[in-house]
């Protein structure tokens, strides 16, 4: 479709472009606009009907949104913001200059301005910062007939009408009703008589990752957000949670690769951004690896007496690092899903210990055959290498499974204790164990 639009742009057939785009899904239009050069993007965006422009706008990346806002007239920008969901408009405010935000907020509808200001006051990545204030609520003494009438009057401005929330006279959350409840019950009944009090509210200051976990655990499409007095102030819907899960997973992957997390996509990162996100950990790991060099220097005499030992160092270090990395990634994932708690640490250690013995022995047997048939070393040297391999795997698994658990207990993100960090520690230990066994068994 993008090729067709580009061809129409070359032909300057804007009437056909307008007709084609306004018949498409808003998400698909946003995808097409994302691919266009800035000059054409602005021109084509202006062709969209007013009633779908805001929806298309909300599907675009925030940097593209900021660029479009800067290119529109003040009236056009205000119209877009007035038609956007409050949470999407708030995300946009974070991306544009403060003086522009101030100017636009003075022009938008008072209700929109109030909603945006309310969301802007919450800490980043909190439930309050990602919630929407466009929801349906009913007083408990309302009849079903009046409730349905209320939905009909303003449903178009709400995030969802499938779940509506029930409040008392002080706006405290007391229950919820579904659209199905309103349809199947007698319209003379009161809302309090059909409401469900199993609501699982979240606090405005709760971390967004915990919110996502609640929605996953209870298999709901939305959760209500309450303040410190249990007053209903917003809702968080499943579409927001999908974005949160993707964001948190990306952050964990970056941390596990020893990269400082960034909110920008890869293609939008400058070379300086990449350098800045990667160099701190690389410097730390490089300095940590100094211990490995010191160990080799300490055993220089042993290496000189049996030079063949040098050729097995990379294999032992790699095997240990990989074994520890496997354990750490498994445990980190378990911690993020709340499958593993600190109280489970001994269960984890015992399980990884038994697994490490099986893995270590399997690797040692395979390696012994390779040492005897291909490398043709003495049985004693082969025994040193294979015994070291078993011990290194056991130690690496122990370190890999315990460090993330202790990190979380101490309040750190367990993802930090992933492969690069584990590998650096295990490398030093592997060398120490290898040389100690070699010195004692080979008498060097």
Secondary structure, DSSP 4 states (H G I P E B T S, - for coil): -HHHHHHHHHTT-HHHHHHHHTTS-HHHHHHHHHHS-HHHHHHHHTTS-HHHHHHHHHTS-HHHHHHHHHHS-HHHHHHHHHHS-HHHHHHHHTTS-HHHHHHHHHHS-HHHHHHHHHHHTSPTTBHHHH-BS---EEETT-BHHHHHHHHHHHGGGSS-SSEEEEE-TT-BEEEEEEHHHHHHS-TTSBHHHH-B-----EETTSBHHHHHHHHHHHT-SEEEEE-TT-BEEEEEEHHHHHHHHHHHHHHHHHHHTT----SS-GGG--HHHHHHHHHHHHHHHHHHTHHHHHHHHHTHHHHHH-GGGGGGHHHHHHHHHHHHHHHHHHHHHHHHTTS--GGGHHHHHHHHHHHHHHHHHHHHHHHHHHIIIII---HHHHHHHHHHHHHHHHHHHHHHHHHHHHHHHTTS-GGGSSHHHHHHHHHHHHHHHHHHHHHHHHT-
